[in-house]
Amino acid sequence: MAAAAPPPSPTPAPAVIREDLVPTGHQVFSRIRLATNADVPHIHKLIHQMAVFERLTHLFSATESSLSATLFPENSPPPFTTFTVFLLEVSQNPFLPIDNQNCTNFSPIHKTINLDLPISDPEAEMFRSGGNDAVVAGFVLFFPNYSSFLAKPGFYIEDIFVRECYRRKGFGRLLLSAVAAQAAKMGYGRVEWVVLDWNVNAIRFYEEMGAQILQEWRVCRLTGGALEAFANVNI
């Protein structure tokens, strides 16, 4: 009688893969921090790109020197009591901790964003920040104003801009929420800004986030020769 064949080896149990450990898409690490005088060259380039996007380069006359002198003068008041700039940086690697930049009521904001596709940035070298792989992707410039109806201060956003290759990925919302969070933290009453009437994508975005578009208000401005002429009116 032939010997019985040995029993088959047991089938190994299927490997269990934890979904929370599987990388999904392409990770982008972002940080919002207070800008300093050393960031002026990047801020100047961002403002110029914004002027190009808004078709307003004929009004653009800022220089690095004039921005440095007005945004970061000697003995400048603390952030949030004067002109303040949040800088948005992105990196393929996590950011190292930095100090509070002599500001006790703000810490850099870190957020990791998962994208389906990697971001191709043709201007990465031009916007390199801090001597590593961090790149400046956008900024927001704001300062305090006041509502007599609310009897509360607020923030007015003069500029908010995200470079083209970083748009529609949540970075604009991140910048706006940073300003809104700081306003709420300080007990301020509101945050205001203006938007060009032809920029329907921005208008839709602002409405979706809960902002009111005040159609009944108009911006009034005295500048250049008109400002000088009115300053010399003999009342």
MILUM-839615 format. One record per residue (C-alpha): x, y, z; residue number from 1. Coordinates in steps of 0.2 Angstrom, whole numbers, plus 2048, in hexadecimal, padded with zeros to 3 digits. Example, Ala and Ser with C-alpha at 12.3 -4.5 7.8 and 13.67 -1.06 7.14 Angstrom:
MILUM-839615
<site><X>83E</X><Y>7EA</Y><Z>827</Z><num>1</num></site>
<site><X>844</X><Y>7FB</Y><Z>824</Z><num>2</num></site>
end
This chain:
MILUM-839615
<site><X>800</X><Y>800</Y><Z>800</Z><num>1</num></site>
<site><X>807</X><Y>811</Y><Z>7FB</Z><num>2</num></site>
<site><X>80B</X><Y>81D</Y><Z>809</Z><num>3</num></site>
<site><X>7FE</X><Y>82B</Y><Z>80B</Z><num>4</num></site>
<site><X>804</X><Y>83C</Y><Z>804</Z><num>5</num></site>
<site><X>808</X><Y>849</Y><Z>811</Z><num>6</num></site>
<site><X>7FA</X><Y>855</Y><Z>815</Z><num>7</num></site>
<site><X>7FC</X><Y>866</Y><Z>80B</Z><num>8</num></site>
<site><X>804</X><Y>874</Y><Z>814</Z><num>9</num></site>
<site><X>7F8</X><Y>880</Y><Z>81C</Z><num>10</num></site>
<site><X>7F3</X><Y>88F</Y><Z>812</Z><num>11</num></site>
<site><X>7FB</X><Y>89F</Y><Z>819</Z><num>12</num></site>
<site><X>7EF</X><Y>8AB</Y><Z>820</Z><num>13</num></site>
<site><X>7EE</X><Y>8BB</Y><Z>815</Z><num>14</num></site>
<site><X>7F8</X><Y>8C9</Y><Z>81A</Z><num>15</num></site>
<site><X>7EE</X><Y>8D7</Y><Z>823</Z><num>16</num></site>
<site><X>7F2</X><Y>8E8</Y><Z>81C</Z><num>17</num></site>
<site><X>7ED</X><Y>8F7</Y><Z>827</Z><num>18</num></site>
<site><X>7E6</X><Y>904</Y><Z>81C</Z><num>19</num></site>
<site><X>7EC</X><Y>912</Y><Z>828</Z><num>20</num></site>
<site><X>7FE</X><Y>90D</Y><Z>824</Z><num>21</num></site>
<site><X>7FC</X><Y>90D</Y><Z>811</Z><num>22</num></site>
<site><X>802</X><Y>91D</Y><Z>809</Z><num>23</num></site>
<site><X>7F4</X><Y>925</Y><Z>7FF</Z><num>24</num></site>
<site><X>7F8</X><Y>930</Y><Z>7F0</Z><num>25</num></site>
<site><X>805</X><Y>93D</Y><Z>7F2</Z><num>26</num></site>
<site><X>808</X><Y>945</Y><Z>802</Z><num>27</num></site>
<site><X>80B</X><Y>958</Y><Z>803</Z><num>28</num></site>
<site><X>810</X><Y>95F</Y><Z>814</Z><num>29</num></site>
<site><X>80B</X><Y>972</Y><Z>816</Z><num>30</num></site>
<site><X>80F</X><Y>97F</Y><Z>823</Z><num>31</num></site>
<site><X>808</X><Y>990</Y><Z>826</Z><num>32</num></site>
<site><X>814</X><Y>99C</Y><Z>82F</Z><num>33</num></site>
<site><X>817</X><Y>9AE</Y><Z>832</Z><num>34</num></site>
<site><X>821</X><Y>9B6</Y><Z>825</Z><num>35</num></site>
<site><X>831</X><Y>9C0</Y><Z>829</Z><num>36</num></site>
<site><X>83C</X><Y>9CD</Y><Z>821</Z><num>37</num></site>
<site><X>846</X><Y>9BF</Y><Z>819</Z><num>38</num></site>
<site><X>836</X><Y>9B9</Y><Z>80F</Z><num>39</num></site>
<site><X>834</X><Y>9CA</Y><Z>806</Z><num>40</num></site>
<site><X>83C</X><Y>9C3</Y><Z>7F6</Z><num>41</num></site>
<site><X>82F</X><Y>9B5</Y><Z>7F5</Z><num>42</num></site>
<site><X>821</X><Y>9C1</Y><Z>7FB</Z><num>43</num></site>
<site><X>825</X><Y>9CD</Y><Z>7ED</Z><num>44</num></site>
<site><X>825</X><Y>9C0</Y><Z>7E0</Z><num>45</num></site>
<site><X>814</X><Y>9B9</Y><Z>7E6</Z><num>46</num></site>
<site><X>80D</X><Y>9CB</Y><Z>7E5</Z><num>47</num></site>
<site><X>813</X><Y>9CD</Y><Z>7D3</Z><num>48</num></site>
<site><X>80B</X><Y>9BC</Y><Z>7CE</Z><num>49</num></site>
<site><X>7FB</X><Y>9C1</Y><Z>7D6</Z><num>50</num></site>
<site><X>7FB</X><Y>9D2</Y><Z>7CD</Z><num>51</num></site>
<site><X>7FE</X><Y>9C8</Y><Z>7BD</Z><num>52</num></site>
<site><X>7EF</X><Y>9BC</Y><Z>7C1</Z><num>53</num></site>
<site><X>7E4</X><Y>9CB</Y><Z>7C5</Z><num>54</num></site>
<site><X>7E9</X><Y>9D4</Y><Z>7B5</Z><num>55</num></site>
<site><X>7EF</X><Y>9E3</Y><Z>7C0</Z><num>56</num></site>
<site><X>802</X><Y>9E4</Y><Z>7BC</Z><num>57</num></site>
<site><X>7FF</X><Y>9F6</Y><Z>7B7</Z><num>58</num></site>
<site><X>7FC</X><Y>9FA</Y><Z>7C9</Z><num>59</num></site>
<site><X>80B</X><Y>9F0</Y><Z>7D0</Z><num>60</num></site>
<site><X>819</X><Y>9FA</Y><Z>7D6</Z><num>61</num></site>
<site><X>81F</X><Y>9F2</Y><Z>7E6</Z><num>62</num></site>
<site><X>831</X><Y>9ED</Y><Z>7E8</Z><num>63</num></site>
<site><X>83A</X><Y>9E2</Y><Z>7F4</Z><num>64</num></site>
<site><X>841</X><Y>9F1</Y><Z>7FD</Z><num>65</num></site>
<site><X>830</X><Y>9FA</Y><Z>7FF</Z><num>66</num></site>
<site><X>828</X><Y>9EA</Y><Z>805</Z><num>67</num></site>
<site><X>835</X><Y>9E7</Y><Z>812</Z><num>68</num></site>
<site><X>834</X><Y>9F9</Y><Z>818</Z><num>69</num></site>
<site><X>821</X><Y>9F8</Y><Z>81A</Z><num>70</num></site>
<site><X>81E</X><Y>9E6</Y><Z>81F</Z><num>71</num></site>
<site><X>82D</X><Y>9E4</Y><Z>82A</Z><num>72</num></site>
<site><X>833</X><Y>9F5</Y><Z>831</Z><num>73</num></site>
<site><X>83F</X><Y>9F6</Y><Z>83F</Z><num>74</num></site>
<site><X>836</X><Y>9F4</Y><Z>850</Z><num>75</num></site>
<site><X>827</X><Y>9EE</Y><Z>847</Z><num>76</num></site>
<site><X>817</X><Y>9EB</Y><Z>852</Z><num>77</num></site>
<site><X>813</X><Y>9D9</Y><Z>856</Z><num>78</num></site>
<site><X>80A</X><Y>9CE</Y><Z>849</Z><num>79</num></site>
<site><X>7F7</X><Y>9D0</Y><Z>847</Z><num>80</num></site>
<site><X>7F8</X><Y>9E2</Y><Z>84E</Z><num>81</num></site>
<site><X>7FF</X><Y>9E8</Y><Z>83D</Z><num>82</num></site>
<site><X>802</X><Y>9E1</Y><Z>82B</Z><num>83</num></site>
<site><X>804</X><Y>9CF</Y><Z>82D</Z><num>84</num></site>
<site><X>809</X><Y>9C2</Y><Z>820</Z><num>85</num></site>
<site><X>806</X><Y>9AF</Y><Z>821</Z><num>86</num></site>
<site><X>811</X><Y>9A5</Y><Z>816</Z><num>87</num></site>
<site><X>80C</X><Y>994</Y><Z>80F</Z><num>88</num></site>
<site><X>81A</X><Y>988</Y><Z>80C</Z><num>89</num></site>
<site><X>819</X><Y>976</Y><Z>805</Z><num>90</num></site>
<site><X>825</X><Y>967</Y><Z>806</Z><num>91</num></site>
<site><X>826</X><Y>955</Y><Z>802</Z><num>92</num></site>
<site><X>82D</X><Y>952</Y><Z>814</Z><num>93</num></site>
<site><X>826</X><Y>957</Y><Z>825</Z><num>94</num></site>
<site><X>82B</X><Y>968</Y><Z>82B</Z><num>95</num></site>
<site><X>837</X><Y>96A</Y><Z>839</Z><num>96</num></site>
<site><X>831</X><Y>974</Y><Z>848</Z><num>97</num></site>
<site><X>835</X><Y>986</Y><Z>849</Z><num>98</num></site>
<site><X>833</X><Y>992</Y><Z>857</Z><num>99</num></site>
<site><X>824</X><Y>99E</Y><Z>85A</Z><num>100</num></site>
<site><X>82D</X><Y>9AC</Y><Z>850</Z><num>101</num></site>
<site><X>82B</X><Y>9B7</Y><Z>860</Z><num>102</num></site>
<site><X>818</X><Y>9B6</Y><Z>85F</Z><num>103</num></site>
<site><X>810</X><Y>9AE</Y><Z>86E</Z><num>104</num></site>
<site><X>7FE</X><Y>9AD</Y><Z>866</Z><num>105</num></site>
<site><X>802</X><Y>9A3</Y><Z>856</Z><num>106</num></site>
<site><X>80B</X><Y>993</Y><Z>852</Z><num>107</num></site>
<site><X>80E</X><Y>98D</Y><Z>840</Z><num>108</num></site>
<site><X>800</X><Y>983</Y><Z>839</Z><num>109</num></site>
<site><X>805</X><Y>971</Y><Z>832</Z><num>110</num></site>
<site><X>7F9</X><Y>967</Y><Z>826</Z><num>111</num></site>
<site><X>7FD</X><Y>958</Y><Z>81C</Z><num>112</num></site>
<site><X>7F3</X><Y>957</Y><Z>80C</Z><num>113</num></site>
<site><X>7F1</X><Y>947</Y><Z>801</Z><num>114</num></site>
<site><X>7F0</X><Y>94A</Y><Z>7EF</Z><num>115</num></site>
<site><X>7EC</X><Y>93D</Y><Z>7E1</Z><num>116</num></site>
<site><X>7FA</X><Y>944</Y><Z>7D6</Z><num>117</num></site>
<site><X>80B</X><Y>94C</Y><Z>7DA</Z><num>118</num></site>
<site><X>80C</X><Y>95F</Y><Z>7D8</Z><num>119</num></site>
<site><X>818</X><Y>965</Y><Z>7CA</Z><num>120</num></site>
<site><X>81F</X><Y>976</Y><Z>7CF</Z><num>121</num></site>
<site><X>829</X><Y>97E</Y><Z>7C1</Z><num>122</num></site>
<site><X>82E</X><Y>98C</Y><Z>7CC</Z><num>123</num></site>
<site><X>833</X><Y>982</Y><Z>7DB</Z><num>124</num></site>
<site><X>845</X><Y>988</Y><Z>7DB</Z><num>125</num></site>
<site><X>840</X><Y>99A</Y><Z>7DA</Z><num>126</num></site>
<site><X>835</X><Y>998</Y><Z>7E9</Z><num>127</num></site>
<site><X>840</X><Y>98D</Y><Z>7F4</Z><num>128</num></site>
<site><X>83F</X><Y>991</Y><Z>806</Z><num>129</num></site>
<site><X>84B</X><Y>98D</Y><Z>815</Z><num>130</num></site>
<site><X>858</X><Y>984</Y><Z>80B</Z><num>131</num></site>
<site><X>84F</X><Y>974</Y><Z>80A</Z><num>132</num></site>
<site><X>841</X><Y>96C</Y><Z>7FF</Z><num>133</num></site>
<site><X>834</X><Y>978</Y><Z>806</Z><num>134</num></site>
<site><X>82C</X><Y>984</Y><Z>7F9</Z><num>135</num></site>
<site><X>821</X><Y>993</Y><Z>7FB</Z><num>136</num></site>
<site><X>810</X><Y>990</Y><Z>7F4</Z><num>137</num></site>
<site><X>806</X><Y>99F</Y><Z>7F9</Z><num>138</num></site>
<site><X>803</X><Y>9AD</Y><Z>806</Z><num>139</num></site>
<site><X>7F6</X><Y>9B7</Y><Z>80E</Z><num>140</num></site>
<site><X>7F8</X><Y>9CA</Y><Z>814</Z><num>141</num></site>
<site><X>7EC</X><Y>9D1</Y><Z>820</Z><num>142</num></site>
<site><X>7EB</X><Y>9DE</Y><Z>82E</Z><num>143</num></site>
<site><X>7DF</X><Y>9E4</Y><Z>83B</Z><num>144</num></site>
<site><X>7CF</X><Y>9EF</Y><Z>837</Z><num>145</num></site>
<site><X>7C1</X><Y>9F3</Y><Z>842</Z><num>146</num></site>
<site><X>7AE</X><Y>9F2</Y><Z>842</Z><num>147</num></site>
<site><X>7A4</X><Y>9FF</Y><Z>84B</Z><num>148</num></site>
<site><X>794</X><Y>9F6</Y><Z>849</Z><num>149</num></site>
<site><X>79C</X><Y>9E7</Y><Z>852</Z><num>150</num></site>
<site><X>7A7</X><Y>9F1</Y><Z>85D</Z><num>151</num></site>
<site><X>7B4</X><Y>9E4</Y><Z>859</Z><num>152</num></site>
<site><X>7C5</X><Y>9E4</Y><Z>84F</Z><num>153</num></site>
<site><X>7C6</X><Y>9D8</Y><Z>840</Z><num>154</num></site>
<site><X>7D2</X><Y>9D3</Y><Z>833</Z><num>155</num></site>
<site><X>7D3</X><Y>9DA</Y><Z>821</Z><num>156</num></site>
<site><X>7DB</X><Y>9CF</Y><Z>814</Z><num>157</num></site>
<site><X>7E4</X><Y>9D9</Y><Z>808</Z><num>158</num></site>
<site><X>7EC</X><Y>9CB</Y><Z>7FE</Z><num>159</num></site>
<site><X>7E9</X><Y>9B8</Y><Z>7FD</Z><num>160</num></site>
<site><X>7F2</X><Y>9AF</Y><Z>7EF</Z><num>161</num></site>
<site><X>7F7</X><Y>99D</Y><Z>7EB</Z><num>162</num></site>
<site><X>803</X><Y>999</Y><Z>7DD</Z><num>163</num></site>
<site><X>7FB</X><Y>991</Y><Z>7CE</Z><num>164</num></site>
<site><X>801</X><Y>97F</Y><Z>7D0</Z><num>165</num></site>
<site><X>7FB</X><Y>97E</Y><Z>7E2</Z><num>166</num></site>
<site><X>7E9</X><Y>984</Y><Z>7DF</Z><num>167</num></site>
<site><X>7D9</X><Y>979</Y><Z>7E1</Z><num>168</num></site>
<site><X>7E2</X><Y>96F</Y><Z>7EE</Z><num>169</num></site>
<site><X>7DC</X><Y>976</Y><Z>7FE</Z><num>170</num></site>
<site><X>7EA</X><Y>983</Y><Z>801</Z><num>171</num></site>
<site><X>7E0</X><Y>992</Y><Z>7FE</Z><num>172</num></site>
<site><X>7D3</X><Y>98C</Y><Z>80B</Z><num>173</num></site>
<site><X>7E2</X><Y>988</Y><Z>817</Z><num>174</num></site>
<site><X>7E8</X><Y>99A</Y><Z>816</Z><num>175</num></site>
<site><X>7D7</X><Y>9A2</Y><Z>819</Z><num>176</num></site>
<site><X>7D3</X><Y>996</Y><Z>827</Z><num>177</num></site>
<site><X>7E3</X><Y>99B</Y><Z>82F</Z><num>178</num></site>
<site><X>7DE</X><Y>9AE</Y><Z>82F</Z><num>179</num></site>
<site><X>7CD</X><Y>9A9</Y><Z>835</Z><num>180</num></site>
<site><X>7D3</X><Y>99F</Y><Z>843</Z><num>181</num></site>
<site><X>7DF</X><Y>9AD</Y><Z>849</Z><num>182</num></site>
<site><X>7D0</X><Y>9B9</Y><Z>849</Z><num>183</num></site>
<site><X>7C5</X><Y>9AD</Y><Z>853</Z><num>184</num></site>
<site><X>7D3</X><Y>9AA</Y><Z>85F</Z><num>185</num></site>
<site><X>7D6</X><Y>9BD</Y><Z>862</Z><num>186</num></site>
<site><X>7C3</X><Y>9C0</Y><Z>864</Z><num>187</num></site>
<site><X>7C2</X><Y>9CA</Y><Z>854</Z><num>188</num></site>
<site><X>7B1</X><Y>9CD</Y><Z>84C</Z><num>189</num></site>
<site><X>7B4</X><Y>9C9</Y><Z>839</Z><num>190</num></site>
<site><X>7C0</X><Y>9C6</Y><Z>82B</Z><num>191</num></site>
<site><X>7BD</X><Y>9D0</Y><Z>81B</Z><num>192</num></site>
<site><X>7C5</X><Y>9D1</Y><Z>809</Z><num>193</num></site>
<site><X>7C0</X><Y>9D5</Y><Z>7F8</Z><num>194</num></site>
<site><X>7BF</X><Y>9CB</Y><Z>7E8</Z><num>195</num></site>
<site><X>7C0</X><Y>9D0</Y><Z>7D5</Z><num>196</num></site>
<site><X>7AE</X><Y>9CE</Y><Z>7CD</Z><num>197</num></site>
<site><X>7B5</X><Y>9C4</Y><Z>7BF</Z><num>198</num></site>
<site><X>7BD</X><Y>9B7</Y><Z>7CA</Z><num>199</num></site>
<site><X>7AE</X><Y>9AB</Y><Z>7CB</Z><num>200</num></site>
<site><X>7B8</X><Y>99C</Y><Z>7D2</Z><num>201</num></site>
<site><X>7BE</X><Y>9A6</Y><Z>7E1</Z><num>202</num></site>
<site><X>7AC</X><Y>9AD</Y><Z>7E4</Z><num>203</num></site>
<site><X>7A5</X><Y>99C</Y><Z>7E3</Z><num>204</num></site>
<site><X>7B3</X><Y>995</Y><Z>7EF</Z><num>205</num></site>
<site><X>7B0</X><Y>9A4</Y><Z>7FC</Z><num>206</num></site>
<site><X>79D</X><Y>9A1</Y><Z>7FB</Z><num>207</num></site>
<site><X>79F</X><Y>98E</Y><Z>7FE</Z><num>208</num></site>
<site><X>7AA</X><Y>992</Y><Z>80E</Z><num>209</num></site>
<site><X>79C</X><Y>99D</Y><Z>815</Z><num>210</num></site>
<site><X>7A2</X><Y>9AE</Y><Z>810</Z><num>211</num></site>
<site><X>795</X><Y>9BB</Y><Z>80B</Z><num>212</num></site>
<site><X>798</X><Y>9C4</Y><Z>7FB</Z><num>213</num></site>
<site><X>792</X><Y>9D6</Y><Z>7FE</Z><num>214</num></site>
<site><X>78B</X><Y>9DC</Y><Z>7EE</Z><num>215</num></site>
<site><X>784</X><Y>9EC</Y><Z>7F4</Z><num>216</num></site>
<site><X>795</X><Y>9F3</Y><Z>7F9</Z><num>217</num></site>
<site><X>7A2</X><Y>9FB</Y><Z>7EE</Z><num>218</num></site>
<site><X>7B5</X><Y>9FE</Y><Z>7F1</Z><num>219</num></site>
<site><X>7BA</X><Y>A10</Y><Z>7F1</Z><num>220</num></site>
<site><X>7CC</X><Y>A15</Y><Z>7EF</Z><num>221</num></site>
<site><X>7D6</X><Y>A25</Y><Z>7EE</Z><num>222</num></site>
<site><X>7E8</X><Y>A22</Y><Z>7E8</Z><num>223</num></site>
<site><X>7F6</X><Y>A2A</Y><Z>7DD</Z><num>224</num></site>
<site><X>7F2</X><Y>A3B</Y><Z>7D6</Z><num>225</num></site>
<site><X>7E0</X><Y>A3B</Y><Z>7DD</Z><num>226</num></site>
<site><X>7E6</X><Y>A38</Y><Z>7EE</Z><num>227</num></site>
<site><X>7F3</X><Y>A46</Y><Z>7ED</Z><num>228</num></site>
<site><X>7E6</X><Y>A52</Y><Z>7E5</Z><num>229</num></site>
<site><X>7D9</X><Y>A4F</Y><Z>7F3</Z><num>230</num></site>
<site><X>7E6</X><Y>A50</Y><Z>801</Z><num>231</num></site>
<site><X>7E8</X><Y>A62</Y><Z>7FA</Z><num>232</num></site>
<site><X>7D6</X><Y>A67</Y><Z>7F9</Z><num>233</num></site>
<site><X>7D3</X><Y>A78</Y><Z>801</Z><num>234</num></site>
<site><X>7C5</X><Y>A74</Y><Z>80D</Z><num>235</num></site>
end
